[in-house]
Amino acid sequence: MASIEQMTSNDSKQLQMTQNYRDWFPYPSFRPHQDTMLDRVQEVACVGEHRVLMIDAPTGSGKTSVIASLLANRGRNKIVVVLRTVSQIGVYLDEIRKIREETDHTPKVAYLVGKHKMCKLSGEFENVYAGCDLMKLFTMDFLEAKLDEKIRRDNRTAQEYTVYDPMNDPEIKSTVMGETPGYRTFCPYYLFSREAYTFEGSKNVRPSKQALKDSEAIIREILYPEELHERCGQTCPYEVMAISAKNADIVILNYNHVFDDQRRDLLFDWLEIDPENTILLVDEAHNLGDTVRSINSDTVTMHTVDKAISEINQFSGEKEKLVARSAKNVLSQIKKYMEKTLNNWQNKKQGENWFDPRMFADFVFAGGGLARDDAQTVADLLKLAQHIRNRKQKSSESADVFLERVAEFLFMAHLAKGDSSYLPVKSMSEDRWLTLEIRSLDPSPIISGIADTVHATVLISGTLSPPDAYELYYFGENGRVEILTIPNQFPAENRLILGAKNATTQSAYRNDAANRREIEFHISALIHGVLGNVAIYFTSYFMMDQYLEYCERMAYESGKILYIEPKESKYVPDILKRFFESGSSMEKGVLLAVCGGKMSEGIDYYGEALKGAIVVGFPLAAFSEVQKLVNSYYQRKYGKEKGLFIAYTLPAINKALQAIGRVHRSAGETGVLVLCDSRFSHDKGLGVRQRLPQWIRDEMIVCDGAWSRELVEGWKGGVLG
């Protein structure tokens, strides 16, 4: 038992921590349970020791406010906020601006988004990253030449301290203005972001005075992504923001920056971020596992292989001729394998969409008749790719190296031979292009590895349910993570939650007339009964097409306009804009979309934009041969019940929760939520209901289609008639 002195000391420490975050809290009062959440966050931030806190808190819980608690208790640690999409940056900048306006604190924040968003020359490159690398190389050569010129002009020696700043060179502006877009010899914005200097006989570069000035302004003012180009009038926004990041209390990055091992090491080194002195805050954490799997997967196409072969044919390095010959043999074998696979598929000789990594390796690496050493061959290919990159840079070609892509794919294929967490997959597009993919199945080694390195980690989401399953999926064990579940903060009377008693999209009942009629009753209840905009989320485009005619008829009868999710992303913004506008007009809208698709996640349907949503069916992944292999992997790792749940059931629950979660985005909004599949409503079978959030289990009314219509029509935005 702790002594009175110890208890007093602990109480004092807890009180001090509470005062800390309250001093940083930018709002006049706390929402219910918000102080509990901030208490737990500050404890993890103070103690560190690689602790992980997972917060499952529905919309309206004030999740973003945890940044105040982290800032108050970060000590000498840097806070790295990890986001999935650029659109979320504004949410955190708003929160930090609020802290500055409502408290005496002035936290410094910086962020890095993709170069295609920040690069002022992005429209001139087919590949922004490769184009940027090439332009930077040319610019560095130009800077060095101008430094040499200045040394000669000033009658100095290389041993003397000399600085060349392009901003002070009157000839440069005319040179920059003379450059033709698309035919540049250097990047003017990168040029004005750097200055060259000599020190003890060596030539170096560093941020220019203008870049430092712009960086200070960004830190001081808090600029949003759309304001960066104007602020960095002559400098590179990406470089300037990187300077800001080195001096910031908070750095906002995306998932790829942090959960791609190679990229993270390079970026953290560049930004001078020490993992041991870093607190990670991962937002929208329900997406983390699938995104990490995607980041650590790799693909190769026949087009890439052809381009890589062309690169080798043009290579003339004498020392590397033997390696080039071996590389060409390997690539030729890959091409033969892909052509053979494509031919078999077209002739319907084989239908599986996965391949054996050992058989693939035998075909590729043993086909050249040379002594076999798979790992060494891959290493040689990567070295050869670097030689090709150097040659391309010297000859002013694109820095994009196709051989490198193939070599990296082969490296992952080599891993897949002995690691069942990598699954080789093949697929054919509609235009008959074949793609080979090495798909990562298990994110836990990456996520847990990072958590074991940083000071502390906080994961937050509105749909981390059930949290113990996410812990197993992300960290490979239960008991590693501290879990905090926050109840739904919105008034229960503002929502009506219905679960289908009998309707289901299970294959055995899909063509049953009575079952289809039940589903139609629930759809009709939502379209006719809800006075505002509604969304109907199906498990696939195929199912959406099956009910399209019925939805068209119901929308017409109710005087609503039908909007349909397009298969191409470029059409989404326009359809969403028109659907949102219909919410405030006389003619309301009905949106047909796919659960887990382009319109069911990551979009805020505020206010009148959405008053009701229904998920038709339980959105399980197609039970393909690949999915069976995924299921088998997790069942071997965690046992039959837990493994199958993580691999197959958990993603479906998340898709459904994300879809119906579009309805309520603020406390005052009202709406109807319908889970139209009996698997949501009963504990039998997959046991889905018992794994749903507590507030849904408590409030769900299980009903048939006829009663569904009565309930919806009788519910008037807060009360049942």
C-alpha positions, 0 to 999 in steps of 0.5 A, a space after each residue: 500500500 502506498 504511503 500518505 507521502 506517496 499518495 500526496 505526491 501522486 495526487 499533486 502530480 496528477 493535479 499539476 498535469 490536470 492544470 497543465 492541459 486545462 491551461 492549454 484547453 481553448 474551450 470554455 467547458 468540457 464535453 462529457 467524458 472529454 476530461 477523462 480522455 485528456 487525463 489519459 492522454 496526458 498520463 501517456 505523454 508524461 510517462 512515455 516508456 513506449 506506451 500506447 493509448 487507443 481511444 475509441 470515441 464517436 464523432 462529437 467527443 472532441 477527439 482533436 482536443 487531445 492535442 492540447 493535452 499533448 502540448 501541455 505534457 510533451 516536455 522536450 518531445 516533438 508531437 508528430 500527428 499522422 493523417 490519412 488525407 490532406 483534408 484533415 490538416 485543416 482540422 488540426 490547424 484550426 485547433 492549434 489556431 484556437 489554442 493560440 487565440 484562447 490561451 496564452 500559448 503559441 505552439 508552433 506547427 508545420 506540415 508536409 503533404 505530397 509534393 504534387 500538392 506543394 510543388 509549383 512546377 507539378 504541372 510540368 512533370 509526369 512524375 512529380 517526385 522523379 521530376 523534382 529529384 532531377 531538377 534539384 540535382 540540376 539546381 545543385 550543379 548550377 549553385 556549385 558553378 555559380 559559387 565557383 564563379 563568385 570565388 574567381 570573381 572575388 579573387 578568393 581561394 576555395 579555403 576562404 569562406 565564401 557565400 553565394 546567395 541567388 537572391 543577391 545575384 542580379 543576373 539570376 532573375 533574367 536567367 530564371 525568366 528565360 527558362 521555358 516551362 518543361 525545358 528547365 535546367 534548374 528549379 527557380 524555387 528550389 534555387 532561391 531556397 538554397 545558398 552555397 558556401 565554402 567552409 575549410 575548402 569544402 562546398 556546401 549548401 544550406 537554406 537561403 535567408 529568404 527561405 528562413 524568412 518564409 519559414 519563420 512567417 509560416 511558424 508565426 502565422 499558421 498558414 493553410 495548404 492553399 495559402 502556401 504558394 502565395 506566402 512562398 512567392 519565390 521559394 519552394 513551399 516543400 523546402 520552406 515547410 521542412 525548415 519550419 518542421 525542424 523548429 516546430 512543436 507539432 509536425 503533421 505528416 501522412 501515413 506514408 511518411 511514418 509507416 513506410 520504413 525506408 521513407 520514415 528513416 530518410 524523412 525523420 533524419 532530414 527533419 531532425 526528428 528523433 523517434 525516442 523523443 517523439 509522441 505519435 498521434 494517429 488520427 482516423 486510426 481505423 484506417 491504419 491497418 489496411 493503409 499500412 498493408 497497402 504501403 508495404 505491398 508492391 506491384 509490377 506490370 508488363 509495361 514496367 518490365 518492358 521499360 526496365 528491359 529497355 533501360 538495360 539495353 541502353 546501358 553501356 557500362 563496361 564494369 556492369 556488363 555481366 550484371 546487365 546480362 544477368 538482369 536482362 535474363 531475369 527480366 526476360 523470365 518475368 516477362 515470359 511468366 507474365 505472358 504465359 499467365 496472361 495466355 492461360 487466363 485468356 484461354 481459361 486454363 486457370 482461374 486462381 488469382 494468386 501464385 506460388 512465390 517459390 514456383 515464381 522464383 524458380 521460373 524467374 531466377 533459374 531460367 537464365 542458366 546461371 548459378 542461383 543466388 536469389 538474394 544476391 541477384 536482387 541486390 545486383 539489380 538494385 545496384 544496377 538500377 542506381 547506376 542507371 539512375 546516375 546515368 540518367 541524371 547526367 544525361 538530363 533524363 527523367 530520374 524515374 528508374 523502372 529497373 528499380 521498381 522491378 528489383 523492389 518487387 523481386 525483393 518482396 517476392 523473395 520475402 514471400 517465399 519464407 513469410 506467409 504474411 506476404 501474399 503473391 496476387 495476380 490480376 488482369 485489368 479490363 484492358 487486358 494488362 496483367 499485374 503481379 502484386 506482393 500483398 502485405 497481410 499483416 500490419 502488426 510488425 510495422 505498427 508495433 515496431 514503430 510504437 516500440 521506438 517512439 516515446 508514446 503513441 496515441 491512436 484515435 478514431 470514431 469507429 475503433 470497435 471492437 477495440 480489442 480486435 483492433 489491438 490484436 490486428 495492429 499489435 499482434 497481441 492483447 494487453 500491449 495497448 491501453 484502451 479508452 472507449 468513450 460513449 456517444 456524446 450526441 443526444 440519443 433522442 436525435 437518432 433512430 437506429 433500426 436493424 433488419 429482423 429478417 432481411 439479408 444479402 447472404 447468397 443463400 437468400 439473395 434470390 428469394 422473393 420474400 427476402 428481396 421484398 423485405 430489403 425493398 421495404 426497408 429502402 422504401 421506408 428510408 426514402 419515403 419516411 425521411 423528409 431530407 436527403 438519404 444515402 443507400 449504401 450497398 455492398 457492391 456495384 453489382 448489388 447496387 445495379 440489382 436495386 437501381 430500378 426500384 430505387 429510381 421508382 421510389 425516388 420518383 414517387 417521393 419527389 427526390 432526385 437520384 444520385 449514383 456513385 460513379 466508378 471513376 473518382 474524377 466525377 465524385 466531387 461534382 455529384 457530391 456538390 449537387 447532392 449537398 445542394 439538394 439538401 437545402 433545396 425543395 427537391 431532396 436527394 437519394 444517393 446510391 453508393 457502395 459501402 467502403 467506396 468513394 462516398 462512404 468514408 472521409 466525407 462530412 455530410 454536415 447539416 441538411 446534407 444527410 438525414 438518413 442512411 441505410 447499409 444494405 447487406 453485410 459488406 464482407 469482402 468477396 470470398 475469393 481464393 485470395 480472401 481464403 488465404 488471408 483468412 487462413 493466415 489469421 486463423 493460424 496466427 490467432 486461432 479460428 474464431 479470432 483470426 476469422 473475425 479480424 480477417 473477414 468480419 472486422 473490415 465489414 463492421 468498419 465499413 458499415 459504421 463508417 457509412 452510417 456515421 456520415 449522418 450525425 456530424 454535430 450534436 444538433 443534427 438528427 437522422 435515421 440509421 438503418 442496418 439492413 441485414 439480420 447479421 447486424 441484429 442477431 448474435 448468432 452466426 458471425 456474432 456481429 451485434 455483440 461487437 458493435 458499439 454499445 450505443 448502437 446495441 442499446 438503441 437498435 430496434 430490430 424490425 421487419 420491413 413493414 414496421 420499419 416504415 411505420 417507425 421512420 414515418 412516425 419519427 419526427 427528428 427526435 420523437 416517435 409518433 
